[in-house]
C-alpha cells in the first residue's frame, strides 16, 4: 500500500518564487515515485499458451421429460457460477434415478455430468472419486471398450491435470485417446484437444521431448482429418506453431506459421484467420536467434511486412464492431512493442483507444498485461497448498526484469515448479503500462501461481 509522504517547505508567506518552484518540483517527483513503487498484481492470460480444453457437459439420450438439459447446465454454470451448475446437474441425475432406478445404466451420462460439475467447483479429488465409480459402472454395463469410457477417462485426466498430478493425467489421457480410436475411428476430431492436453501434462512433468512428439502426433492427425491445404489444417499449424515457439522451438514455429499464411492467403473468406496467422508468424520470426549465414526468412514471414498486412486487413474490414477492431489493433500494436518498435505501436494504440472511447469504453492501458505467457502447471504439494508469488519489473519494452520469488506461503513447493515459473516469466511478453500514449516502466509487478494441495 502507498503511504503518505510530505515535503517540508517554508511557510507560504516566506517562500520566494524560486523556493515555491523547487518545492512543487520535489513534491511532484515524490508523487511520481510513489506511483511507480506501488504494487501491481496481474493475472495470467485466458488464452495465450492455449490451456487444455475443459470437458463439456454431455447430452443425455435418456433424459426424462422435464429434467435439465446439458445445455442448460452449461448456461447456468456460465451465468450463475459452478455451484449453481452443480445443483442443476444433480437435479438431472435425481430425475434419471427416479425414472430408471438408482443404479440403472441410463444414469451414467447424468453421473458423468455431476462429476464434471464437481470438478468445476475446484474439488478435483472428489470428482476423481466419482469418476472412478462411474468407470466401474460403465465397464460392468458395457465392457472395457464402452464408448462412454472415452468421456469418463477424459474427465479423470483433466481433474488430475488441474490438481497438478501429471503422471495420472498422462495415463488417463492416453486411455481416453486409445478408447477414442476404438470407438470413434483413427482420425476422430476429438483427439486433437486431448493430444494438446497430453502434451501440456508431459511438458509440466519435465518430459519436453515427449511433449514435442505428442504435438507432432497432433499435427499428423489434423492433416489426415482436415486435408493438407484446408483452413482447419492452417489453424492447427497456428496453434502447434505457437506451442513450439513458447517452448523454444522457434524454427518449427516459423515453418508452421508460414505454411498457415500460405494456405489462408488463397481465399479471401478466411481473412480473420489470416490476420491471426500473420501476427503469429511475425512473433515467431522476430524470436529467431541471429546466426552466421542463416537462411533468409520466407517472404510471408518477415515480421514488419506481416504486421503491416495484418493491420491493413483489420482496417479494411468494415464488418468489424468497434470493440473487435480495437482488440485486433491492440494485438498488432502489442507485437510491435515486443519487437522494440514503439514508434509503430503508439499510433495504433491511440487509434484503438479512440475506437473504444467511441463506444464508451476505456482502453486497457493502466497496468501491464500479458501478451504471451504460458504459466506452468504446478506440481501438487501435501497439505492445503498455497501460492508462489513472483515480483518483477516490466520495462517500457514489455520485458520482465529484476525478477525474484517473494514467498511460498510456507508450502514445500517443488524446485521444478519454481524453475518453470522463472522460465515462463522470462520468456513472457507483456504490454507495458501506457501513460499519455507512451509506454512506461512499471515496478513491483506481481504474479501469483496457485499450487494445489492434497492428493487424490
N, C-alpha and C positions, 0 to 999 in steps of 0.2 A: 504494500500500500504506500501511497505517497504521503509524506509528512510535510507540514507547513515549514517553509524556510523564509527567513526575513533578512533584509539588507538594512543595516543600521545606517541612517543618514542624519544629517543635521536638521534641526527644526526648519520648517519651510521658510520662515521669515529671515533666517540667517543664510540660506543657501544662495550661492551665486548661480547664474545660468549654466556655467561650466560644471559646477558640482551637481546641479539638477540633472544635467545631461548624463554624467557618468553614473549617478545613482540609478537612473532609469535603465541605462545600458546594463549595469550589473544585475539588477532585478530581472530584466528580460532574459539575460543569459542563464540565471539560476532557474527560471521557469522552464526554459528550453531543456536544461539539463535534467530537471525533474521528469519532464515528459519522456525524454529519451531513456531514462533509467527505470521507468515504470514497467512492471512485469506484464507481459502479454502472453496469454496461453492460447495456443491454436490446436485445432484437431486435424486428424488425418483426412485426406480426401475421400469422397464417397466412391469414386470410380477409378482414379488412376491406380495402376497396379492390378486392376481387374480382380476383385475379390471373388472367391468361389460362389457359384450360384447356389442360393438357398433353395432347399426342396419346396416345391409348391404343394398346396392342398390338392388332393386327388378327387376327381369326380366319382361319386358313388353310384354304380349302376343299379344298386338295390335300394336306393334311398326311399324310405317310406314317405308317403304324401304328407306334406306339412313340415318335414324335417329340414333344417337349414342346409343349403347347398354349399359346395366347396367355394363357389364364387362369393357367396355371402360371407363366409368365414374370412376369406382373403380381404374383402372390402371392410369389414368391421375391424379386422386387425389393423389395417392401414388408417382408418378413421379414428378409432377409439382406443387402440393400443393392443399389445399382445394378450393382456389379461382378459379383455372383452372377447378377443378371438378364441381364446382357450375355452371360455364359458360356452360360446356358441358351438365349438367342436364337441364339447362334452354333451351338449343338448342333442346334437345329431347322433352321437353314439347311443345315448339313452333311448332315442326314438327307434333306432335299429334293434337294440336289445329288447325293447318291448314288443316289437313286431315279429322278431325271429327267434328270440331266446338269447340269453347272455353269452353263450359260447358258440353260437352258430357262426359258420364261416362267412356268412353275409355281413358280419360286423367287422370284418378285417379292415376294410378301407376306412370306415369311421375311426377305428382304433389307430390306424396309421396317422390320420389327421390329428387326433388328440396328441399322439407322441410328438408330432411336428409342432403343434401349438405349445406344448410344454417346453420344447427346446427354444422356441422364440421368446419365451419369458426369461430365458437365461439359465434355466435349470437343466443343464446338459446331462448331469449324472442321472437325474430322474427320468429324463427322456430315453436314455440308453437302457435303463431297466425295462421301460415299456416296450421299446423296440425289440429287445431280446425275447420278451414274452410273445410278441406278435410273430416273430420269426419262427418260434417253435409251433405256434398255432398254424401258420401257413404251411410249414413242412408237414405237419400232421394231416392237414386237409388236402394238400395238392402235391406233396412230394418236394424233393430238394431242388427242383428246377422250375417251380411255380413262378409265373411271371410277376406276381406281386412281391416276390423277394427282391426284384430289381430296385423298387422304391424303398423297401424296408432297409436294405443294406446301404442305399444312398443316404437315408436318414441317419443311420448309425455313423457313417463316415463323416457327415457334416457335423454331428454332435461331437465326435472325437476331435475333429479339426478345430472347432470353435473352443473346445476345452483345452487345447494345447497338447493333446495326446496324439502325436503324429504317427507313431507306429500303428496304432489302432485305426487311424484314418486311412492309411495306405492299404492295409489289409481289407478294410471294408469297401473302399473304392474299387479295388481290384475285383472283389467278389461281385459288386454291382455291375461292373463292366463285363465280366465273364457271363453273368446271367443275362445281361442285355444282349450280348451277341447270340446267345442261345434262343432267346425269346423274340428279339426284335430284328435280328439279322446282323451280318458283319458290318454293314455300312449304315447303322442307325444313327440318326441325328443326335439323339440324347447323349451319346458317348462323348461328344466334343466338350461339353461343360464338365463332365466327370474327369476327363483326361486333364483338363486345366486344373481342376481342384486337386487331383492326384499329384500333379507337378508342384503345386503350392506346398502340399504336405511333405513331399520329398525335399524340396528346397529348404523348408523350415527345419527339417531334421538334419541338414548338412549334406544331403546326397545330391549335390548340384548336377553331377553328370547324369544321374538317373532322371532328374527333373528335365534336363535338356532332351534326353532320349524320349521322354513322355510327350514333350511338346512336338517333337518330330513325328511321333505316332499320331498326334492330333492333326498335324499338317497333312499327313498322308491320308488319314481317314476323311478329312474335309475335302481333299481333292477328289476322292472317289465319290463322295456324296454329292458335291456341287458341280463337279466338272472343272477342268483346268482353267478355263477363261471366263468363269462366271463371276458376277458380283459377290456371291456368297463366299467364293474362294478368296477374292480380293479382300473382303472384310476380315476373313480369317488370317490372311497374311498380315494385315494391320495389327490384329490382336497378338499373334505369335511374335511378330517383329517387335512390338512393344515389350513383350516379356523378355526377349533376348537382349534388348537394349538395357533394360533395367537391371538385368543380371550380368552385364558386362560383355555380352557377345555382340558388339556393335556391327561388325561386318555382316553377320547374319541378318541383323535388323535392317541395315541399308538395302541388302539384296531383296528381302521380302517386301519392304515398303516401296521400293522402286517397281517391283512386279505389280503391286497393288495399284499404283498410279497408272501403269501401262494398261492394265485391264479396264479400270474405271474411266480412263480417258477416251475410250472408244464409244461411249454412249452418254449423251447429254442428260439422260434421265437419272443418272447416278451422280450428279454434281454434288449433292450434300455429302455423299460418301467420299467423293474425290477430294473435297475440301479437307476432310479429316485425314485422308491418306497423304495429302501434300504437307499438312502440318507435321505429321509423324515422320515423314521422310526428311523434312528439314531438321527436326530434332535429332534424328539418328545420324544424319550426315555430319551435323555440327559436332558430334561427340567422337568422330573418328580421330584417333591419335595421328599426329603428323609423323610420317616416316619417310626415309630416303627412298626416292624412286618409286613412290607408291602409285598404284593405278588410279587414273582420273575417275572422279565420280561420274555415274551415268548422268546424262543431260537433265533428266527429270528429278534428280536427287540433289541438285545444287541448292543449298539452304535458302539463300536470299531469293532466288527466282521462284522457288517452290512457294515461299510465303507470299510473294507478290501475286502469284497466280491464285492462291487461296483467298487473299484479300479481294482480288478482282471478282472472283466467283461470289463471294458474300455480298459485295457492293451491288452487283447487277441483279441479284435475286430479289425481285420485287415482292415475292410471296412471303418473305420472312417478316414476322412480327418484330416490333422494336426490341423487345427483350431478347428474342432469339438472335437477331442480328448483332446486338450489343455483346451477347455472350460469345459469339463466334469471333468478333473483332477483338475482344479481351483475350481470348485464347491465342490469337495470332500475335497480339502485342506481347503477351507473356513469353512467347518463343523468341521474339526479338530481344527482350530483356535478358533471357537466358544466354543469348549469343552476343551480349555486350553491345547491343545496338539501341541504346536508349533514345537516340535521336529519331529512330524509326518508330519506336514503341510509343513515345509520348503523344504524338498527334492521334494515333489510333486509340489510345486510352481516352483522350479528350473527346474523340468522336463517339466512343461508346458511352461515356458519361452524359453527353448531350442527348443521345437516344434514350437513355434511361430516365433522364430528367423530364423528357417529353411525355412520359407516362407516369410521372410522379414517383420514380424510384431513385435511390441513391446508388452511386457506383461503389463496388466492394473494394475500396482502396484504403480504408482506415487502418488496416493491420495486414501483416504478411499473410499470404495464402499459399498453400502447397499447389504448385503446378503439376509436378510429377513426384510421387513419393509412394513407395511400396512398404508400408510399415510391416515389420516382421511379425509372424505369429509366435507368441511367447510360449515356451515350454511350461506346462503346468507345474506348480510347486505345492508342497504339503501345506496343510492349513487353509487359511481363509484367502490367501492371495493378496494382491495389492497393486500398486503402480510403480513403474520405473519412470523417473522424471529426468528428462534431458533439458538443459538450458543452453542457449546459443545466441549468437548474433546473426541477423540476416542482413547481409550487405546490400548496398544500393543496386547491386547486380543480381540479387536474388540467391546468393551463395550462402551456405551455412558455414559460419566461422566461430572460433573460440568455444567449441562445444565441450560441455562437461556433464557428467552424470551426477545429479544432485542427491538422489536418495533412492533407496529400495523399499522404504517403508517397513524395514525390519523383516523382510521376507528373503529366503535363501534363493535368490534368482540365479539361474544357471549362467555361467560365464558366456556361453554361446548366445544367450539372449541379449546380453549387454553388447557383445561384439556385433551381432546382427543389427541391433538398433543403431550403433555408431556407423556402421557401413551404410545402412539405409539412409540415415540423415546426411552423411557426407555426399551421397550421390543424388540427394533430393534437389529439385529445382523449385524455387519459390518466387511468387510475385512480391516484390518489396512493397513496403508502405509507400503510398504516393501522396505527397503534400503539394498542393497548388500545381498539380501536373508534373511534379518532379519526383522521381524515385529517391528515397532516402534510406539510410541505415536504421535498423531497429535493434536495440539491445534487449537483453533479458527476455528473450522469447522462449517459451517452454512448451514441451510436448510430453504428454503422459501416455505411456504404453501400459495397458491393462494386462496383468498377469493373473490367470485363473488359479484358484486353489483347489485342493482336494483331488481325488481320483475317482474314476468311475469304473 
